């Protein structure tokens, strides 16, 4: 299966108005702004639901999920940061919050005194499981249930073009 689009959209997705400001064409605006707004609304709703039900943010759940999937339920904080695309300082703050709840423990990394590992506790693993169940059900309802089979296949194909095999490379389902 080719990853190249079968037909190209309009040559120029935007126009520059008399005022010097750029504007998307209507089709491009619907696609691009629709993607951004959909992402924003979904993540806000999912984040609020996780916070209410489990006292977790989406990022906190992702950290728990990545630790749960890691060998020995342990990862270096720098590896968690790289995998999530978040800064090391942001990951450190998230881990501090999880440590305060006894969901994660910080430990010096063996062989490298400068590095810190995050270890998922049994309590953290249990919360990861229940929070993931809540999250998956909500994603199903808020996103997948809004699409028919053909639309889902189209989205998978389109987003797969931008990030090939992304799901295979992710060790923490979000």
N, C-alpha and C positions, 0 to 999 in steps of 0.2 A: 504494500500500500504506500503510495507516495505521500510525502508530507507537504508537498507543494500545493497551494490552492489551485483549483481547476480554473478559476477565473479571477482576475484581479479587480479590486474595487476601483472606483474613480481614481484617476491619476493623482489628483491632489485632494487630500482629505479636508483641507481648510482653505479659507479665503482671507485676504487682508482687506478690511473695510476702509472707507475713506478716512476714518479716524485713526488709522494705523494699527488697530487692534485685530488680532487673528480670531477667526471664528470657524468652528467645525461646520462641515456641511450637515444638513439635517440627519442624513443616514449615519454619518460618522459620529455625530453628537449622541444619537440614540444608542449606538453601540458602545462608545467609550464611556459616556457619562452614565449610561445604564449599568455597565459593568461596575464602575466605581460606586454608584449609589446602592446597587444590590449588595456589594461586598460590605459597605459601611452599615447598612441596615441589618443585614444578617449577623455580622460580627457583634454589633451592639446588642441585638436581641439575645444571641447565644451567650455572650459575656454576662449580661444581666441575669439570665436564667441560671447559669453556673454559679454566679455569685450568691444568688438567693438560695439555691438548693444545696450548695456545697461549700460556699465561702471561697471559691476559686475563680480566677480569671481564665480566659482561654489560654493565655501564655503559661499560667500556672499548671493547667491541665496538660499542656504540651510538654512541659518539663517533666511532670510525673509520668506521662506516657513514654517519653524517651528513656527515662531511667528504668521504667518497668520492662522495656524491650531490650535494654542493654545487658550484656553479659555480667552476671553478678549484681545486676540492678545498680550499677555504678558507672559514672562518667565524670571526666574532668570538666570543670566549669567552662573552660575555654572550648571544649568540644561541644558542650550543650549550646553555647553561644553561637558557634559556627553552624551547627545543625539547624538552629531555630532562626538564624538571621538576626538575632537580637544582639545588642552590645554586651560585652562581658559585665559591665557595671549594672545593666538592666537584669541580666541573669543572676548576678550576685544578690540584688535586691529581692528578686522573686524567691531565690533559695533561702534567703534570710527569713522571709515570711513563712515558707514551708517548714523551715527548721523550728521556728517558734511554735508551730503546731505539731511538732514531732513527726512530721511526714517524711522528712529528709534529714540526714546528718551530713555535716561537713567533716572531711578528714583530710589530713595531709596526703598527698599523692606519693605512693611508694616510689623511691628512686629519684624524686624531684621535689625537693623541699619548697620550691617556689610555687608549685602547682597545688590546687585544691580539688578534691573529688567530692561529688555529691553522691550519697548512698541513699537509696529509697528504703524506708523502713517498712515493716509489715503493715503498719497502720497506713502508710502512704500508698502501698500497693492496693489495699482494700479501698481507699478513697478513689484511687485512679480507676479501679474497676467500676465502682458505682457512678462516679462522675462521667466516665466515658459512656456508660449506658444511657444516662440522661442526655448527654451531648449527641450521641448517635441518633437517638429517637427524635431529638429536636431538629437536627439537620435533615433527617428523613422527612419530617412534617413540613418544615419551613422551606426546604429546597427541592429535594428529590420528588416529593409528592406533587409539586407544582409543574413537573415536566412529564411528557409522555416518553415512551421508549426511544422514538426517533430523535427527539430533542436532546435527551440525555446522551445518546450516541454522538450527535453532532457536537455537543459541548466537549465530550471526551476527546473527540478528534481535533477540534480547534485548540483546546488548551494543551493537548498533547504535542501539538506543533511548536508551541512556545517553550514547553518544558518536557521534552521526551522522557518517558518512563519515570515521571515524578513520583507516582504512587509506589513503584517498585523501590525507589531510593529512600523513601520515607520510612523510618523505623518507628514512628509513633503516629498512629492514625489520629486525625484531628477531626 
